[in-house]
Amino acid sequence: MSAAWRGAALAALVAAAAAPAAAAGLRIGLLSDPDALDPATGTSFTGRIVFASLCDKLIDIDEKIDFVPQLATSWSWSADGLTLTFKLREGVVFHDGEPFDAAAAKANLDRYRTMPTSRRRAELKPVASVEAPDPTTLVLRLSEANAPLMAVLADRAGMMMSPKAVAAAGDRAGTAPVCSGPFRFKQRVPLERIVLERFDRYWDAAAIHLDSVTFAMVPDNSVRLVNLRAGQLDLIERIAPSDVKTVRGDARLRLESVTGLAYDSILINVGHGDKAAGPLGRSAKVRAAFEASLDRAVINQVVFEGAFTPSNQAEAPGTRYANPERPVPPRDVALAKRLLRESGHERVAFTLRVVNTPSTVQVGEVIQSMAAEAGFDVKVEATEAGTYVAATERGDFEAAIGIWSGRADPDGNITIWIQCDGMVNRGRYCNRELDQLFAQARAVTDVAQRQALYRKATAIYLDERPLLGLYHYTWIWGMSRNLQGFKPHPDGLIRPQGLRFTN
């Protein structure tokens, strides 16, 4: 802990009896400083939290991961799945007073699709053109049917900024963003705070009961919690599982939690350079033996005090697109040893790369200990995040623990890792049959049809094991007991609608 943060913690403890914040101002503690507050270029998770108060989207998701209206009031697909039509909300204005309409929506989507530095270009690749036939109708023409596009538009690619303000700001549009959400940008002090103030002309003003939202950057878990307990913060994200008991024992606070879309998995190098040539990379049976050596429930209990959800799939157990026929397998050391012998090995050695965060290193060490009992000699190599990413991108790994923050559509949770051209398919796994199932699932919008296709796909990758799911995160928030109206969402974002202070 730095001297500055230690001082902040001590000051907060001294102020523990201080009066709470004014009822109209919400103070949120974030784990890290967001990157650019421009939906076109933003990539950070904490940036998405800020955007939830700043920039409305065409659509949103609810607590059940269903799509719900926001700036669009309704939508429909053409019979061939190549046209997606939105009806837009009337009377909406941006923070600069400019009207939001179909022309503004088209300008935003075209910017995301064409701007060289846009991180949304790949997400919107299926969109061939955008049309605005009248002020309340937005039409997206697709080059191929793509059901996951809805989830894309429920995230940053669906966020709307004032075209006039963007044109004036150019590359600096993210330094003082002008959107249409319930709060407008007021101030940013890098690495310290972001301040938003209530937008009086917000289209859903009745749902907003706060005058301002201040996001404070407090990367130390213990300091963030100290400031919450002292009344210096009203709400903090990502409570550490080890701190849950402390929050529950404080009568001034309460917890909210939900199983998240985010998950950790072990990515195995099966085809990317020399590091794929070992037994783990070459043999699905050896990978099956390795999985049989693992007890996901024990990993969850030891590292996360039972707070997370053991999982072997990209979709959390019991959710819409999970495969119920393939539950989390139990640990079976005898099976692991037998499979190794059948593969021609008594012992197999490999290196497991991890990012050097305390919990991830501990997960690696628990895996190391478990696997040793079944015949695996696992070396845990912990490096900082940049080194880890560079190594895995060039194929310098045999196995690596990776995190995915999760998406509302199943396509965005698995194809990135194991589709032949997947965005982070760093192990170079490629199965054309699996890719065809993914393509078929993208081409239909009917839930039952998509469930059947994803279950077939899940069966393939669970048998070949290029990716071993470990657990889905539980998003845990701590907050002042007098803050009411919080609704936990599986995407981990904090939505201000309905939040209010009570005595």
NORMO-V72519 format. One record per residue. N is the residue number from 1. RES is the residue in three letters. SS is DSSP state (a for helix, b for strand, c for the rest). OMEGA is omega in degrees with one decimal (none if undefined). BURIAL is 1 if it has 9 or more other C-alpha atoms within 8 Angstrom, else 0. Layout:
n=N res=RES ss=SS omega=OMEGA burial=BURIAL
n=N res=RES ss=SS omega=OMEGA burial=BURIAL
//
This chain:
n=1 res=MET ss=c omega=179.9 burial=0
n=2 res=SER ss=c omega=178.9 burial=0
n=3 res=ALA ss=a omega=-179.0 burial=0
n=4 res=ALA ss=a omega=-178.7 burial=0
n=5 res=TRP ss=a omega=177.9 burial=1
n=6 res=ARG ss=a omega=178.0 burial=1
n=7 res=GLY ss=a omega=178.1 burial=0
n=8 res=ALA ss=a omega=-179.7 burial=1
n=9 res=ALA ss=a omega=179.6 burial=1
n=10 res=LEU ss=a omega=178.9 burial=0
n=11 res=ALA ss=a omega=179.8 burial=0
n=12 res=ALA ss=a omega=179.4 burial=1
n=13 res=LEU ss=a omega=178.7 burial=1
n=14 res=VAL ss=a omega=-176.4 burial=0
n=15 res=ALA ss=c omega=-172.9 burial=1
n=16 res=ALA ss=c omega=-178.9 burial=1
n=17 res=ALA ss=c omega=-176.7 burial=0
n=18 res=ALA ss=c omega=179.3 burial=0
n=19 res=ALA ss=c omega=178.7 burial=0
n=20 res=PRO ss=c omega=-179.6 burial=0
n=21 res=ALA ss=c omega=173.0 burial=1
n=22 res=ALA ss=c omega=-169.9 burial=0
n=23 res=ALA ss=c omega=-173.8 burial=1
n=24 res=ALA ss=c omega=-177.5 burial=1
n=25 res=GLY ss=b omega=-178.7 burial=1
n=26 res=LEU ss=b omega=178.5 burial=1
n=27 res=ARG ss=b omega=-174.8 burial=1
n=28 res=ILE ss=b omega=176.5 burial=1
n=29 res=GLY ss=b omega=179.5 burial=1
n=30 res=LEU ss=b omega=-179.3 burial=1
n=31 res=LEU ss=c omega=-177.1 burial=1
n=32 res=SER ss=c omega=179.9 burial=1
n=33 res=ASP ss=c omega=177.9 burial=1
n=34 res=PRO ss=c omega=171.6 burial=1
n=35 res=ASP ss=c omega=-175.6 burial=0
n=36 res=ALA ss=c omega=178.3 burial=1
n=37 res=LEU ss=c omega=175.1 burial=1
n=38 res=ASP ss=c omega=-178.9 burial=1
n=39 res=PRO ss=c omega=-179.6 burial=1
n=40 res=ALA ss=c omega=-173.4 burial=1
n=41 res=THR ss=c omega=-177.1 burial=1
n=42 res=GLY ss=c omega=178.5 burial=1
n=43 res=THR ss=c omega=-171.8 burial=0
n=44 res=SER ss=c omega=177.0 burial=0
n=45 res=PHE ss=a omega=-179.9 burial=0
n=46 res=THR ss=a omega=173.4 burial=1
n=47 res=GLY ss=a omega=177.8 burial=1
n=48 res=ARG ss=a omega=177.3 burial=1
n=49 res=ILE ss=a omega=178.5 burial=1
n=50 res=VAL ss=a omega=-179.9 burial=1
n=51 res=PHE ss=a omega=-178.0 burial=1
n=52 res=ALA ss=a omega=176.3 burial=1
n=53 res=SER ss=a omega=-170.3 burial=1
n=54 res=LEU ss=a omega=-170.0 burial=1
n=55 res=CYS ss=c omega=173.2 burial=1
n=56 res=ASP ss=c omega=-179.2 burial=1
n=57 res=LYS ss=b omega=174.7 burial=1
n=58 res=LEU ss=c omega=178.7 burial=1
n=59 res=ILE ss=b omega=177.5 burial=1
n=60 res=ASP ss=b omega=170.9 burial=1
n=61 res=ILE ss=b omega=177.1 burial=1
n=62 res=ASP ss=c omega=-176.4 burial=1
n=63 res=GLU ss=c omega=179.1 burial=1
n=64 res=LYS ss=c omega=-179.3 burial=0
n=65 res=ILE ss=c omega=171.6 burial=1
n=66 res=ASP ss=c omega=178.2 burial=0
n=67 res=PHE ss=b omega=-178.0 burial=1
n=68 res=VAL ss=b omega=-178.7 burial=0
n=69 res=PRO ss=b omega=167.0 burial=1
n=70 res=GLN ss=c omega=174.8 burial=1
n=71 res=LEU ss=c omega=171.6 burial=1
n=72 res=ALA ss=b omega=-179.0 burial=1
n=73 res=THR ss=b omega=178.6 burial=1
n=74 res=SER ss=b omega=-179.8 burial=0
n=75 res=TRP ss=b omega=179.7 burial=1
n=76 res=SER ss=b omega=177.0 burial=0
n=77 res=TRP ss=b omega=171.3 burial=1
n=78 res=SER ss=c omega=-176.9 burial=0
n=79 res=ALA ss=c omega=-179.1 burial=0
n=80 res=ASP ss=c omega=177.8 burial=0
n=81 res=GLY ss=c omega=-176.2 burial=1
n=82 res=LEU ss=c omega=178.6 burial=1
n=83 res=THR ss=b omega=177.6 burial=1
n=84 res=LEU ss=b omega=-175.3 burial=1
n=85 res=THR ss=b omega=177.3 burial=1
n=86 res=PHE ss=b omega=165.8 burial=1
n=87 res=LYS ss=b omega=-172.3 burial=1
n=88 res=LEU ss=b omega=179.8 burial=1
n=89 res=ARG ss=c omega=178.8 burial=1
n=90 res=GLU ss=c omega=175.0 burial=0
n=91 res=GLY ss=c omega=179.4 burial=0
n=92 res=VAL ss=c omega=175.5 burial=1
n=93 res=VAL ss=b omega=174.1 burial=1
n=94 res=PHE ss=c omega=-177.2 burial=1
n=95 res=HIS ss=c omega=176.3 burial=1
n=96 res=ASP ss=c omega=178.2 burial=0
n=97 res=GLY ss=c omega=177.7 burial=0
n=98 res=GLU ss=c omega=-177.5 burial=1
n=99 res=PRO ss=b omega=169.8 burial=1
n=100 res=PHE ss=c omega=177.3 burial=1
n=101 res=ASP ss=c omega=-176.5 burial=1
n=102 res=ALA ss=a omega=178.8 burial=1
n=103 res=ALA ss=a omega=177.9 burial=1
n=104 res=ALA ss=a omega=178.0 burial=1
n=105 res=ALA ss=a omega=178.2 burial=1
n=106 res=LYS ss=a omega=179.3 burial=1
n=107 res=ALA ss=a omega=178.2 burial=1
n=108 res=ASN ss=a omega=-177.4 burial=1
n=109 res=LEU ss=a omega=178.1 burial=1
n=110 res=ASP ss=a omega=176.2 burial=1
n=111 res=ARG ss=a omega=179.3 burial=1
n=112 res=TYR ss=a omega=-175.9 burial=1
n=113 res=ARG ss=a omega=-169.7 burial=1
n=114 res=THR ss=a omega=-176.7 burial=0
n=115 res=MET ss=c omega=-175.2 burial=0
n=116 res=PRO ss=c omega=-177.8 burial=0
n=117 res=THR ss=c omega=-178.0 burial=0
n=118 res=SER ss=c omega=174.4 burial=1
n=119 res=ARG ss=c omega=-179.5 burial=1
n=120 res=ARG ss=c omega=-175.5 burial=1
n=121 res=ARG ss=c omega=-179.4 burial=1
n=122 res=ALA ss=c omega=-179.5 burial=0
n=123 res=GLU ss=c omega=-177.2 burial=1
n=124 res=LEU ss=c omega=-179.1 burial=1
n=125 res=LYS ss=c omega=179.3 burial=0
n=126 res=PRO ss=c omega=-177.6 burial=1
n=127 res=VAL ss=b omega=-179.6 burial=1
n=128 res=ALA ss=b omega=179.3 burial=1
n=129 res=SER ss=b omega=178.5 burial=0
n=130 res=VAL ss=b omega=-177.7 burial=1
n=131 res=GLU ss=b omega=177.1 burial=1
n=132 res=ALA ss=b omega=-174.6 burial=1
n=133 res=PRO ss=b omega=173.9 burial=0
n=134 res=ASP ss=b omega=-171.7 burial=0
n=135 res=PRO ss=c omega=-176.5 burial=1
n=136 res=THR ss=c omega=-179.0 burial=1
n=137 res=THR ss=b omega=178.3 burial=1
n=138 res=LEU ss=b omega=-175.6 burial=1
n=139 res=VAL ss=b omega=176.0 burial=1
n=140 res=LEU ss=b omega=176.3 burial=1
n=141 res=ARG ss=b omega=-175.4 burial=1
n=142 res=LEU ss=b omega=175.0 burial=1
n=143 res=SER ss=c omega=176.0 burial=0
n=144 res=GLU ss=c omega=-179.6 burial=0
n=145 res=ALA ss=c omega=-174.7 burial=1
n=146 res=ASN ss=c omega=179.4 burial=1
n=147 res=ALA ss=c omega=179.7 burial=1
n=148 res=PRO ss=c omega=179.7 burial=1
n=149 res=LEU ss=a omega=178.9 burial=1
n=150 res=MET ss=a omega=179.7 burial=0
n=151 res=ALA ss=a omega=177.4 burial=1
n=152 res=VAL ss=a omega=-178.4 burial=1
n=153 res=LEU ss=a omega=173.2 burial=1
n=154 res=ALA ss=c omega=178.2 burial=1
n=155 res=ASP ss=c omega=-171.0 burial=1
n=156 res=ARG ss=a omega=179.4 burial=1
n=157 res=ALA ss=a omega=177.6 burial=1
n=158 res=GLY ss=a omega=-179.4 burial=1
n=159 res=MET ss=b omega=-174.9 burial=1
n=160 res=MET ss=c omega=174.1 burial=1
n=161 res=MET ss=c omega=178.3 burial=1
n=162 res=SER ss=c omega=178.7 burial=1
n=163 res=PRO ss=a omega=179.5 burial=1
n=164 res=LYS ss=a omega=-179.3 burial=0
n=165 res=ALA ss=a omega=178.9 burial=1
n=166 res=VAL ss=a omega=179.8 burial=1
n=167 res=ALA ss=a omega=-179.4 burial=0
n=168 res=ALA ss=a omega=-175.8 burial=0
n=169 res=ALA ss=a omega=-178.4 burial=0
n=170 res=GLY ss=a omega=-178.0 burial=0
n=171 res=ASP ss=a omega=-178.1 burial=0
n=172 res=ARG ss=a omega=-178.0 burial=0
n=173 res=ALA ss=c omega=-178.5 burial=1
n=174 res=GLY ss=c omega=-179.0 burial=1
n=175 res=THR ss=c omega=175.5 burial=0
n=176 res=ALA ss=c omega=-171.2 burial=1
n=177 res=PRO ss=c omega=178.6 burial=1
n=178 res=VAL ss=c omega=-175.5 burial=1
n=179 res=CYS ss=c omega=179.5 burial=1
n=180 res=SER ss=c omega=-177.6 burial=1
n=181 res=GLY ss=c omega=-175.3 burial=1
n=182 res=PRO ss=c omega=179.3 burial=1
n=183 res=PHE ss=b omega=179.0 burial=1
n=184 res=ARG ss=b omega=-176.4 burial=1
n=185 res=PHE ss=b omega=176.7 burial=1
n=186 res=LYS ss=b omega=-172.6 burial=1
n=187 res=GLN ss=b omega=170.6 burial=0
n=188 res=ARG ss=b omega=171.4 burial=0
n=189 res=VAL ss=b omega=-174.4 burial=0
n=190 res=PRO ss=c omega=178.7 burial=0
n=191 res=LEU ss=c omega=-177.4 burial=0
n=192 res=GLU ss=c omega=-175.4 burial=1
n=193 res=ARG ss=b omega=169.7 burial=1
n=194 res=ILE ss=b omega=-176.8 burial=1
n=195 res=VAL ss=b omega=175.8 burial=1
n=196 res=LEU ss=b omega=177.2 burial=1
n=197 res=GLU ss=b omega=-176.2 burial=1
n=198 res=ARG ss=b omega=176.9 burial=1
n=199 res=PHE ss=c omega=-172.2 burial=1
n=200 res=ASP ss=c omega=-177.6 burial=0
n=201 res=ARG ss=c omega=179.4 burial=0
n=202 res=TYR ss=c omega=-173.7 burial=1
n=203 res=TRP ss=c omega=179.8 burial=0
n=204 res=ASP ss=c omega=-173.6 burial=0
n=205 res=ALA ss=a omega=-177.9 burial=1
n=206 res=ALA ss=a omega=-179.2 burial=0
n=207 res=ALA ss=a omega=-175.6 burial=0
n=208 res=ILE ss=c omega=-175.5 burial=1
n=209 res=HIS ss=c omega=-178.4 burial=1
n=210 res=LEU ss=c omega=177.8 burial=1
n=211 res=ASP ss=c omega=-178.0 burial=0
n=212 res=SER ss=b omega=171.9 burial=1
n=213 res=VAL ss=b omega=176.1 burial=1
n=214 res=THR ss=b omega=177.5 burial=1
n=215 res=PHE ss=b omega=178.9 burial=1
n=216 res=ALA ss=b omega=-179.9 burial=1
n=217 res=MET ss=b omega=-178.0 burial=1
n=218 res=VAL ss=c omega=-171.9 burial=1
n=219 res=PRO ss=c omega=-178.9 burial=1
n=220 res=ASP ss=c omega=-177.4 burial=1
n=221 res=ASN ss=a omega=-175.7 burial=1
n=222 res=SER ss=a omega=179.6 burial=0
n=223 res=VAL ss=a omega=178.2 burial=1
n=224 res=ARG ss=a omega=179.6 burial=1
n=225 res=LEU ss=a omega=178.1 burial=1
n=226 res=VAL ss=a omega=-179.6 burial=1
n=227 res=ASN ss=a omega=174.3 burial=1
n=228 res=LEU ss=a omega=-178.3 burial=1
n=229 res=ARG ss=a omega=-178.9 burial=1
n=230 res=ALA ss=c omega=-178.2 burial=1
n=231 res=GLY ss=c omega=177.6 burial=1
n=232 res=GLN ss=c omega=173.2 burial=1
n=233 res=LEU ss=c omega=-179.6 burial=1
n=234 res=ASP ss=c omega=-173.9 burial=1
n=235 res=LEU ss=b omega=176.5 burial=1
n=236 res=ILE ss=b omega=-179.7 burial=1
n=237 res=GLU ss=c omega=175.4 burial=1
n=238 res=ARG ss=c omega=170.3 burial=0
n=239 res=ILE ss=c omega=176.1 burial=1
n=240 res=ALA ss=c omega=178.8 burial=0
n=241 res=PRO ss=a omega=-179.9 burial=1
n=242 res=SER ss=a omega=-179.2 burial=0
n=243 res=ASP ss=a omega=-177.0 burial=0
n=244 res=VAL ss=a omega=-178.8 burial=1
n=245 res=LYS ss=a omega=180.0 burial=0
n=246 res=THR ss=a omega=-179.5 burial=0
n=247 res=VAL ss=a omega=-179.5 burial=1
n=248 res=ARG ss=a omega=-179.3 burial=1
n=249 res=GLY ss=c omega=-179.4 burial=0
n=250 res=ASP ss=c omega=-175.0 burial=1
n=251 res=ALA ss=c omega=-179.7 burial=0
n=252 res=ARG ss=c omega=-173.3 burial=0
n=253 res=LEU ss=b omega=170.5 burial=1
n=254 res=ARG ss=b omega=-179.2 burial=1
n=255 res=LEU ss=b omega=166.3 burial=1
n=256 res=GLU ss=b omega=-179.6 burial=0
n=257 res=SER ss=b omega=177.5 burial=1
n=258 res=VAL ss=b omega=173.3 burial=1
n=259 res=THR ss=b omega=-172.2 burial=1
n=260 res=GLY ss=b omega=172.9 burial=1
n=261 res=LEU ss=b omega=-176.7 burial=1
n=262 res=ALA ss=b omega=177.4 burial=1
n=263 res=TYR ss=b omega=172.2 burial=1
n=264 res=ASP ss=b omega=178.7 burial=1
n=265 res=SER ss=b omega=173.8 burial=1
n=266 res=ILE ss=b omega=176.8 burial=1
n=267 res=LEU ss=b omega=-177.2 burial=1
n=268 res=ILE ss=b omega=179.9 burial=1
n=269 res=ASN ss=c omega=-179.0 burial=1
n=270 res=VAL ss=c omega=-176.1 burial=1
n=271 res=GLY ss=c omega=-174.8 burial=1
n=272 res=HIS ss=c omega=174.8 burial=1
n=273 res=GLY ss=c omega=-174.1 burial=0
n=274 res=ASP ss=a omega=-176.4 burial=0
n=275 res=LYS ss=a omega=177.0 burial=1
n=276 res=ALA ss=a omega=-171.3 burial=1
n=277 res=ALA ss=c omega=-180.0 burial=1
n=278 res=GLY ss=c omega=-179.1 burial=1
n=279 res=PRO ss=a omega=-178.5 burial=0
n=280 res=LEU ss=a omega=-179.4 burial=1
n=281 res=GLY ss=a omega=-174.5 burial=1
n=282 res=ARG ss=a omega=-167.5 burial=1
n=283 res=SER ss=c omega=174.9 burial=1
n=284 res=ALA ss=a omega=179.6 burial=1
n=285 res=LYS ss=a omega=176.2 burial=1
n=286 res=VAL ss=a omega=177.5 burial=1
n=287 res=ARG ss=a omega=176.1 burial=1
n=288 res=ALA ss=a omega=177.5 burial=1
n=289 res=ALA ss=a omega=178.7 burial=1
n=290 res=PHE ss=a omega=179.0 burial=1
n=291 res=GLU ss=a omega=-179.7 burial=1
n=292 res=ALA ss=a omega=178.7 burial=1
n=293 res=SER ss=c omega=-172.4 burial=1
n=294 res=LEU ss=c omega=171.6 burial=1
n=295 res=ASP ss=c omega=-175.7 burial=1
n=296 res=ARG ss=a omega=179.4 burial=1
n=297 res=ALA ss=a omega=178.6 burial=0
n=298 res=VAL ss=a omega=176.3 burial=0
n=299 res=ILE ss=a omega=-179.9 burial=1
n=300 res=ASN ss=a omega=-177.0 burial=1
n=301 res=GLN ss=a omega=-175.2 burial=1
n=302 res=VAL ss=a omega=-173.3 burial=0
n=303 res=VAL ss=a omega=-171.7 burial=1
n=304 res=PHE ss=a omega=177.1 burial=1
n=305 res=GLU ss=c omega=175.8 burial=1
n=306 res=GLY ss=c omega=-173.5 burial=1
n=307 res=ALA ss=c omega=-175.7 burial=1
n=308 res=PHE ss=c omega=-178.1 burial=1
n=309 res=THR ss=b omega=177.0 burial=1
n=310 res=PRO ss=b omega=-173.2 burial=1
n=311 res=SER ss=c omega=177.1 burial=1
n=312 res=ASN ss=c omega=-176.2 burial=1
n=313 res=GLN ss=c omega=177.9 burial=1
n=314 res=ALA ss=c omega=176.4 burial=1
n=315 res=GLU ss=c omega=-176.8 burial=1
n=316 res=ALA ss=c omega=178.5 burial=1
n=317 res=PRO ss=c omega=176.7 burial=1
n=318 res=GLY ss=c omega=179.1 burial=0
n=319 res=THR ss=c omega=-167.2 burial=0
n=320 res=ARG ss=c omega=-173.5 burial=0
n=321 res=TYR ss=c omega=173.5 burial=1
n=322 res=ALA ss=c omega=178.7 burial=1
n=323 res=ASN ss=c omega=-176.1 burial=1
n=324 res=PRO ss=c omega=179.6 burial=0
n=325 res=GLU ss=c omega=-179.8 burial=0
n=326 res=ARG ss=c omega=-179.7 burial=0
n=327 res=PRO ss=c omega=178.1 burial=1
n=328 res=VAL ss=c omega=-178.4 burial=0
n=329 res=PRO ss=c omega=177.2 burial=0
n=330 res=PRO ss=c omega=174.2 burial=0
n=331 res=ARG ss=c omega=-179.4 burial=1
n=332 res=ASP ss=c omega=-175.9 burial=1
n=333 res=VAL ss=a omega=178.8 burial=1
n=334 res=ALA ss=a omega=177.5 burial=0
n=335 res=LEU ss=a omega=-179.8 burial=1
n=336 res=ALA ss=a omega=179.8 burial=1
n=337 res=LYS ss=a omega=179.7 burial=1
n=338 res=ARG ss=a omega=179.9 burial=1
n=339 res=LEU ss=a omega=176.9 burial=1
n=340 res=LEU ss=a omega=179.9 burial=1
n=341 res=ARG ss=a omega=178.5 burial=1
n=342 res=GLU ss=a omega=178.6 burial=0
n=343 res=SER ss=c omega=179.0 burial=1
n=344 res=GLY ss=c omega=-176.8 burial=0
n=345 res=HIS ss=c omega=169.4 burial=0
n=346 res=GLU ss=c omega=176.8 burial=0
n=347 res=ARG ss=c omega=178.8 burial=0
n=348 res=VAL ss=b omega=179.1 burial=1
n=349 res=ALA ss=b omega=173.4 burial=0
n=350 res=PHE ss=b omega=-180.0 burial=1
n=351 res=THR ss=b omega=177.7 burial=1
n=352 res=LEU ss=b omega=178.2 burial=1
n=353 res=ARG ss=b omega=176.3 burial=1
n=354 res=VAL ss=b omega=170.9 burial=1
n=355 res=VAL ss=b omega=-170.2 burial=1
n=356 res=ASN ss=c omega=167.7 burial=1
n=357 res=THR ss=c omega=-175.5 burial=0
n=358 res=PRO ss=a omega=-176.5 burial=0
n=359 res=SER ss=a omega=-179.1 burial=0
n=360 res=THR ss=a omega=175.3 burial=1
n=361 res=VAL ss=a omega=179.6 burial=1
n=362 res=GLN ss=a omega=175.2 burial=1
n=363 res=VAL ss=a omega=178.9 burial=1
n=364 res=GLY ss=a omega=-178.7 burial=1
n=365 res=GLU ss=a omega=176.3 burial=1
n=366 res=VAL ss=a omega=176.8 burial=1
n=367 res=ILE ss=a omega=178.4 burial=1
n=368 res=GLN ss=a omega=-178.5 burial=1
n=369 res=SER ss=a omega=179.5 burial=0
n=370 res=MET ss=a omega=-174.6 burial=1
n=371 res=ALA ss=a omega=-179.7 burial=1
n=372 res=ALA ss=a omega=-178.8 burial=1
n=373 res=GLU ss=a omega=-177.4 burial=1
n=374 res=ALA ss=a omega=177.1 burial=1
n=375 res=GLY ss=c omega=179.2 burial=1
n=376 res=PHE ss=b omega=174.8 burial=1
n=377 res=ASP ss=b omega=-173.8 burial=1
n=378 res=VAL ss=b omega=172.8 burial=1
n=379 res=LYS ss=b omega=178.9 burial=1
n=380 res=VAL ss=b omega=179.8 burial=1
n=381 res=GLU ss=b omega=-176.4 burial=0
n=382 res=ALA ss=b omega=177.7 burial=1
n=383 res=THR ss=b omega=176.3 burial=1
n=384 res=GLU ss=c omega=-167.6 burial=0
n=385 res=ALA ss=a omega=-178.1 burial=0
n=386 res=GLY ss=a omega=177.7 burial=0
n=387 res=THR ss=a omega=178.6 burial=0
n=388 res=TYR ss=a omega=-178.1 burial=1
n=389 res=VAL ss=a omega=-179.4 burial=0
n=390 res=ALA ss=a omega=-179.3 burial=0
n=391 res=ALA ss=a omega=-178.6 burial=1
n=392 res=THR ss=a omega=179.1 burial=1
n=393 res=GLU ss=a omega=179.4 burial=1
n=394 res=ARG ss=c omega=177.9 burial=0
n=395 res=GLY ss=c omega=-179.1 burial=1
n=396 res=ASP ss=c omega=176.8 burial=1
n=397 res=PHE ss=c omega=171.8 burial=1
n=398 res=GLU ss=c omega=174.7 burial=1
n=399 res=ALA ss=b omega=-176.7 burial=1
n=400 res=ALA ss=b omega=175.1 burial=1
n=401 res=ILE ss=b omega=-179.5 burial=1
n=402 res=GLY ss=b omega=178.1 burial=1
n=403 res=ILE ss=b omega=170.7 burial=0
n=404 res=TRP ss=b omega=-175.2 burial=0
n=405 res=SER ss=c omega=173.0 burial=1
n=406 res=GLY ss=c omega=178.3 burial=1
n=407 res=ARG ss=c omega=-175.8 burial=1
n=408 res=ALA ss=c omega=178.9 burial=1
n=409 res=ASP ss=c omega=-176.0 burial=0
n=410 res=PRO ss=c omega=179.0 burial=1
n=411 res=ASP ss=a omega=-178.6 burial=1
n=412 res=GLY ss=a omega=-178.3 burial=1
n=413 res=ASN ss=a omega=-175.3 burial=1
n=414 res=ILE ss=a omega=-174.5 burial=1
n=415 res=THR ss=a omega=179.0 burial=1
n=416 res=ILE ss=a omega=-175.2 burial=1
n=417 res=TRP ss=a omega=-166.5 burial=1
n=418 res=ILE ss=a omega=170.1 burial=1
n=419 res=GLN ss=c omega=-174.1 burial=1
n=420 res=CYS ss=c omega=178.8 burial=1
n=421 res=ASP ss=c omega=-177.4 burial=0
n=422 res=GLY ss=c omega=-174.0 burial=1
n=423 res=MET ss=c omega=179.2 burial=0
n=424 res=VAL ss=c omega=176.2 burial=0
n=425 res=ASN ss=c omega=-174.1 burial=1
n=426 res=ARG ss=c omega=175.9 burial=1
n=427 res=GLY ss=c omega=176.4 burial=1
n=428 res=ARG ss=c omega=170.8 burial=1
n=429 res=TYR ss=c omega=-180.0 burial=1
n=430 res=CYS ss=c omega=177.8 burial=0
n=431 res=ASN ss=c omega=-174.5 burial=0
n=432 res=ARG ss=a omega=176.9 burial=0
n=433 res=GLU ss=a omega=178.1 burial=0
n=434 res=LEU ss=a omega=178.2 burial=1
n=435 res=ASP ss=a omega=179.1 burial=1
n=436 res=GLN ss=a omega=176.4 burial=0
n=437 res=LEU ss=a omega=177.0 burial=1
n=438 res=PHE ss=a omega=-179.6 burial=1
n=439 res=ALA ss=a omega=178.6 burial=0
n=440 res=GLN ss=a omega=-179.5 burial=1
n=441 res=ALA ss=a omega=177.0 burial=1
n=442 res=ARG ss=a omega=-172.1 burial=1
n=443 res=ALA ss=c omega=-178.7 burial=1
n=444 res=VAL ss=c omega=179.1 burial=1
n=445 res=THR ss=c omega=-179.4 burial=1
n=446 res=ASP ss=c omega=-174.4 burial=0
n=447 res=VAL ss=a omega=-177.8 burial=0
n=448 res=ALA ss=a omega=178.5 burial=0
n=449 res=GLN ss=a omega=-179.8 burial=1
n=450 res=ARG ss=a omega=177.8 burial=1
n=451 res=GLN ss=a omega=-178.7 burial=1
n=452 res=ALA ss=a omega=-179.1 burial=0
n=453 res=LEU ss=a omega=-179.6 burial=1
n=454 res=TYR ss=a omega=176.7 burial=1
n=455 res=ARG ss=a omega=174.2 burial=1
n=456 res=LYS ss=a omega=179.9 burial=1
n=457 res=ALA ss=a omega=-179.9 burial=1
n=458 res=THR ss=a omega=-179.9 burial=1
n=459 res=ALA ss=a omega=-179.3 burial=1
n=460 res=ILE ss=a omega=-175.0 burial=1
n=461 res=TYR ss=a omega=174.7 burial=1
n=462 res=LEU ss=a omega=176.7 burial=1
n=463 res=ASP ss=a omega=-177.0 burial=0
n=464 res=GLU ss=a omega=170.7 burial=0
n=465 res=ARG ss=c omega=169.1 burial=1
n=466 res=PRO ss=c omega=-177.4 burial=1
n=467 res=LEU ss=b omega=178.2 burial=1
n=468 res=LEU ss=b omega=175.9 burial=1
n=469 res=GLY ss=b omega=-179.3 burial=1
n=470 res=LEU ss=b omega=-177.6 burial=1
n=471 res=TYR ss=b omega=169.9 burial=1
n=472 res=HIS ss=b omega=179.9 burial=1
n=473 res=TYR ss=b omega=165.4 burial=1
n=474 res=THR ss=b omega=174.7 burial=1
n=475 res=TRP ss=b omega=-178.1 burial=1
n=476 res=ILE ss=b omega=178.6 burial=1
n=477 res=TRP ss=b omega=171.6 burial=1
n=478 res=GLY ss=b omega=-176.3 burial=1
n=479 res=MET ss=b omega=174.3 burial=1
n=480 res=SER ss=b omega=-177.9 burial=1
n=481 res=ARG ss=c omega=-179.6 burial=1
n=482 res=ASN ss=c omega=172.0 burial=0
n=483 res=LEU ss=b omega=-175.4 burial=1
n=484 res=GLN ss=b omega=174.4 burial=1
n=485 res=GLY ss=c omega=-179.6 burial=0
n=486 res=PHE ss=c omega=178.0 burial=1
n=487 res=LYS ss=c omega=-179.4 burial=0
n=488 res=PRO ss=c omega=178.3 burial=1
n=489 res=HIS ss=c omega=-178.4 burial=1
n=490 res=PRO ss=c omega=177.8 burial=1
n=491 res=ASP ss=c omega=175.6 burial=1
n=492 res=GLY ss=c omega=-177.5 burial=1
n=493 res=LEU ss=c omega=179.9 burial=1
n=494 res=ILE ss=c omega=-179.6 burial=1
n=495 res=ARG ss=c omega=-173.8 burial=1
n=496 res=PRO ss=c omega=-177.6 burial=1
n=497 res=GLN ss=c omega=178.3 burial=0
n=498 res=GLY ss=c omega=-179.4 burial=1
n=499 res=LEU ss=c omega=178.3 burial=1
n=500 res=ARG ss=b omega=175.8 burial=1
n=501 res=PHE ss=b omega=174.3 burial=1
n=502 res=THR ss=c omega=-179.7 burial=0
n=503 res=ASN ss=c omega=none burial=0
//
